[in-house]
Amino acid sequence: MKISVIGASGRIGSTVSFLLAREPSIKHIVLISREKSLKKLEGIRMDMYDALAAEARDAEIEIYSDKEIPDAVDGSEITIISAGVPRKDGMSRLDLAKANAKIIKNYVKDISKTCDTKLFIITNPVDIMTQKALFESGYDRSQVFGLGTHLDSMRFKVAIAKYFGVHIGEVRTRIIGEHGDTMVPLLSATAIGGIPISRMPGYENLPYKEIVELVKSRGEEIIRLKGGSEYGPASAVVNVIKTIINDDKRVLTLSTYLDGEIDSISGICIGVPVKLGRKGIEEIVPIRISPEELETFKHSVQVLKACWEDIKNI
């Protein structure tokens, strides 16, 4: 399998590339960056080869400038786009929309000229950038998806596990909606060891609002403390890639285009549960959620739609 990473010189892109190179089923990785970052990319490649040698592993790792994208990504089963203006302390993800929409547009137009690939969008604001990629590529919606609230769902899962003092593997939960301030944690879909969370001892004292704020502010806190995050997002990306490679049919919460599957909502890319396999998004899971959660989700939809209207013609 060949996978291309656009923005491979950045924090997340370089970490994703290294983690993918360690996967047995991935033998060919293409690292793509702006021309001014090619020397850094060469250093990343050398470092990756050294690490792989220590594990007695091998992979073909190529580097390209983003001006060579049509040739670089040709034959890639999945193309990951993590390039863009990074979020700085005090910025919301939606603050990045206009600048990153131009970047996504240019890359996707180049890719779609010659290549039929799955587009996996990491660039923030990820829901809006996923829709921009879908709009500009002309690809089927099953081929274009974003990281969405997959990482947020994992953060929520950790917080629930810590509160109840259980192994993280026992917690089943997810967050839907915007990857941002209007995300919607689904307590109605949360269970521990198969037991609905509302029936767990201590549920009545669950600091729900504090946990939600912790999840919402996690990325900003990491930016404040160390300048940016890479390990969490990169691991979440690889989790998605492995699901596709292995055709696992897992239900993950990714950003995808809705066309009436949930309460007749359509016309926006947003984080919802999807069944993921080798073909990409095979099904949007038409979940039923509580009335309160649905209203919050509709608010998230409206926030994203307003942002999309601002940037769709960029």
C-alpha positions in Angstrom: 0.0 0.0 0.0 1.2 3.5 -0.9 0.2 6.4 1.4 1.0 10.1 0.8 1.3 12.7 3.5 1.0 16.4 2.5 2.5 18.6 5.2 4.9 15.9 6.3 7.5 18.4 7.6 5.0 19.6 10.3 4.5 18.3 13.9 1.6 16.0 13.1 2.6 15.1 9.5 6.1 13.9 10.5 4.8 11.9 13.4 2.1 10.3 11.3 4.7 9.4 8.7 6.9 7.7 11.2 4.1 5.8 12.8 2.8 4.6 9.4 6.3 3.5 8.4 6.3 1.1 11.3 3.1 -0.6 10.1 3.9 -4.0 8.4 1.3 -3.5 5.7 2.5 -0.1 4.6 5.6 -0.4 2.4 5.6 2.9 0.5 5.2 6.3 2.0 5.5 9.7 0.2 6.4 12.7 2.2 5.4 16.1 0.7 6.1 19.6 1.9 6.7 23.1 0.5 10.0 23.5 -1.3 11.5 25.5 1.5 11.0 22.6 3.8 12.6 19.9 1.6 15.9 19.8 3.5 14.0 19.3 6.7 12.0 16.5 5.0 15.2 14.8 4.0 16.4 14.9 7.6 13.0 13.4 8.7 13.5 10.6 6.1 17.0 9.8 7.3 15.8 9.8 10.9 12.9 7.5 10.0 15.3 5.0 8.2 17.5 4.9 11.3 14.6 4.1 13.5 13.2 1.4 11.2 16.7 -0.2 11.0 16.7 -0.5 14.8 13.5 -2.5 14.5 14.8 -4.6 11.5 12.1 -3.1 9.3 12.1 -1.4 5.9 9.9 0.8 3.8 10.3 2.9 0.7 10.1 6.6 1.7 10.1 9.2 -1.0 10.1 13.0 -0.7 8.5 15.5 -3.0 7.8 19.2 -3.2 4.1 20.3 -3.1 4.6 21.6 -6.7 5.0 17.9 -7.8 1.8 16.7 -6.1 0.1 15.1 -9.2 3.1 12.8 -9.7 3.8 12.3 -6.0 0.4 11.1 -5.0 -0.4 9.0 -8.1 -1.2 5.5 -7.0 -1.8 6.4 -3.4 -4.6 4.6 -1.8 -4.9 7.2 0.9 -3.6 10.8 0.8 -3.4 12.5 4.2 -3.5 16.4 4.2 -2.2 17.9 7.4 -0.7 21.1 5.8 -1.9 24.5 6.8 -1.6 27.4 9.1 -1.2 26.0 12.7 -3.4 27.1 15.5 -1.7 29.4 18.0 -2.5 30.1 21.6 -5.8 32.0 21.9 -7.0 31.1 18.5 -10.1 29.0 17.8 -10.0 26.3 15.1 -12.5 28.3 13.1 -10.1 31.3 13.1 -8.0 29.4 10.6 -10.7 28.7 8.1 -10.0 31.3 5.4 -6.3 30.9 5.3 -6.4 27.1 5.2 -9.3 26.9 2.7 -7.0 28.3 0.1 -4.3 25.8 0.9 -6.7 22.8 0.8 -8.3 24.1 -2.4 -5.0 24.2 -4.3 -3.8 20.8 -3.1 -7.0 19.0 -3.8 -7.3 20.5 -7.3 -3.8 19.2 -8.0 -4.6 15.8 -6.6 -7.9 15.3 -8.4 -6.4 16.1 -11.8 -4.7 12.8 -12.1 -5.3 10.7 -9.0 -8.2 8.7 -7.6 -7.5 8.4 -3.9 -9.1 8.7 -0.5 -8.6 12.1 1.0 -8.0 12.1 4.8 -8.1 15.7 6.1 -6.3 16.7 9.4 -6.0 20.4 8.7 -8.1 22.6 11.0 -10.9 23.6 11.2 -11.2 20.0 10.1 -14.9 19.8 9.4 -14.8 22.9 7.1 -11.6 21.7 5.4 -13.2 18.3 4.8 -16.1 19.9 3.1 -13.7 22.1 1.1 -11.8 19.0 0.0 -15.0 17.3 -1.0 -16.3 20.3 -2.9 -13.1 20.9 -4.8 -12.2 17.3 -5.6 -15.5 16.1 -7.0 -14.9 12.8 -5.4 -17.6 10.6 -3.9 -18.2 11.4 -0.3 -17.1 8.0 0.8 -13.6 8.9 -0.3 -13.3 12.2 1.6 -13.3 12.4 5.4 -11.7 14.2 8.2 -10.4 13.3 11.7 -13.5 15.0 13.1 -14.2 14.2 16.7 -12.3 10.9 16.8 -9.5 12.4 19.0 -12.1 14.3 21.1 -13.9 11.0 21.7 -10.8 9.4 22.9 -10.1 12.2 25.3 -13.7 11.9 26.6 -13.2 8.2 27.0 -10.0 8.7 29.1 -11.8 11.2 31.4 -14.7 8.9 32.0 -12.4 5.9 32.7 -10.4 8.0 35.3 -13.5 9.2 37.1 -15.0 5.7 37.5 -11.6 4.1 38.1 -11.9 1.5 35.3 -9.7 0.3 32.5 -10.1 2.5 29.5 -11.0 -0.5 27.3 -14.2 -0.9 29.3 -15.5 2.5 28.3 -17.6 2.9 25.2 -18.5 6.5 24.3 -18.2 9.2 21.6 -18.4 12.9 20.8 -20.2 14.1 17.7 -20.5 17.5 16.1 -17.8 20.1 15.4 -14.2 19.4 16.3 -14.3 22.6 18.4 -16.3 24.6 20.9 -19.8 23.2 19.9 -18.8 19.5 20.1 -21.5 17.2 21.6 -20.5 14.4 24.1 -23.1 11.6 24.0 -23.9 10.4 27.5 -26.8 8.6 26.0 -24.4 6.4 24.1 -21.9 6.0 27.0 -21.5 2.6 28.7 -18.9 1.0 31.0 -18.5 -2.8 30.6 -21.8 -2.8 28.7 -23.6 -1.0 31.6 -25.2 2.4 30.7 -23.3 5.1 32.5 -26.4 6.3 34.2 -26.6 3.0 36.1 -23.0 3.2 37.4 -22.3 4.0 41.1 -21.2 7.6 41.4 -22.9 8.7 38.2 -25.0 11.3 40.1 -21.7 13.1 41.1 -20.1 12.9 37.6 -18.6 16.4 37.0 -19.9 16.4 33.4 -19.5 20.1 32.7 -15.9 20.1 34.0 -15.0 17.0 31.9 -16.5 18.5 28.7 -14.6 21.7 29.3 -11.4 19.7 29.8 -11.9 17.9 26.5 -12.7 21.1 24.6 -9.7 22.9 26.0 -7.2 20.0 25.8 -5.7 21.1 22.4 -5.4 24.7 23.5 -3.8 23.7 26.8 -1.2 21.5 24.9 -0.5 24.4 22.6 0.1 26.7 25.6 2.4 24.2 27.3 4.5 22.9 24.5 3.6 24.8 21.3 1.4 22.2 19.7 0.3 18.6 19.8 1.4 15.7 17.7 1.4 12.4 19.6 -2.4 12.3 20.2 -3.6 13.5 16.8 -1.0 11.4 14.9 -2.0 8.2 16.9 -5.6 8.9 16.2 -4.8 9.3 12.4 -2.9 6.0 12.4 -5.9 4.4 14.2 -8.1 5.4 11.3 -5.6 4.3 8.6 -5.2 0.9 10.2 -9.0 0.5 10.2 -9.1 1.1 6.5 -6.1 -1.1 5.7 -7.5 -4.0 7.7 -11.0 -3.5 6.5 -12.1 -3.7 10.1 -15.6 -2.2 9.7 -15.1 -0.3 12.9 -17.5 2.5 13.9 -15.4 5.7 14.4 -16.5 9.3 14.7 -15.2 11.1 11.7 -16.1 14.2 9.8 -18.2 13.3 6.7 -20.9 14.9 4.6 -24.4 14.5 5.9 -27.2 14.0 3.5 -30.2 13.5 5.8 -29.0 10.4 7.7 -29.4 12.1 11.1 -32.6 13.9 11.8 -32.8 14.9 8.0 -29.7 17.2 8.5 -27.8 17.7 5.3 -25.4 20.0 3.5 -22.4 20.0 5.9 -19.4 17.9 6.9 -19.4 17.2 10.6 -18.3 14.5 13.1 -20.7 11.6 13.2 -20.3 7.8 13.7 -19.4 6.0 10.4 -18.6 2.4 9.5 -15.1 2.5 8.1 -13.5 -0.1 5.8 -11.2 -0.6 2.9 -13.5 1.5 0.6 -13.5 4.4 3.0 -16.7 5.5 4.6 -19.1 2.6 3.9 -22.1 3.9 5.9 -23.1 6.8 8.1 -24.6 5.3 11.2 -28.1 6.9 11.7 -27.9 7.1 15.5 -30.8 8.2 17.8 -29.8 10.6 20.5 -31.6 12.3 23.3 -33.6 15.5 22.5 -31.1 17.6 24.4 -28.2 16.2 22.5 -30.0 16.6 19.2 -30.6 20.3 19.9 -27.0 20.8 20.8 -25.9 18.9 17.6 -28.2 21.1 15.5 -26.5 24.2 17.0 -23.1 22.7 16.0 -24.4 22.2 12.5 -25.5 25.8 12.2 -22.1 27.1 13.4 -20.3 25.1 10.8 -22.8 26.0 8.1 -22.2 29.7 8.8 -18.5 29.2 8.6 -18.8 27.2 5.3 -20.8 30.1 3.7 -17.9 32.4 4.5 -15.3 30.3 2.8 -17.0 28.1 0.2 -16.1 30.4 -2.7 -12.5 31.1 -1.7 
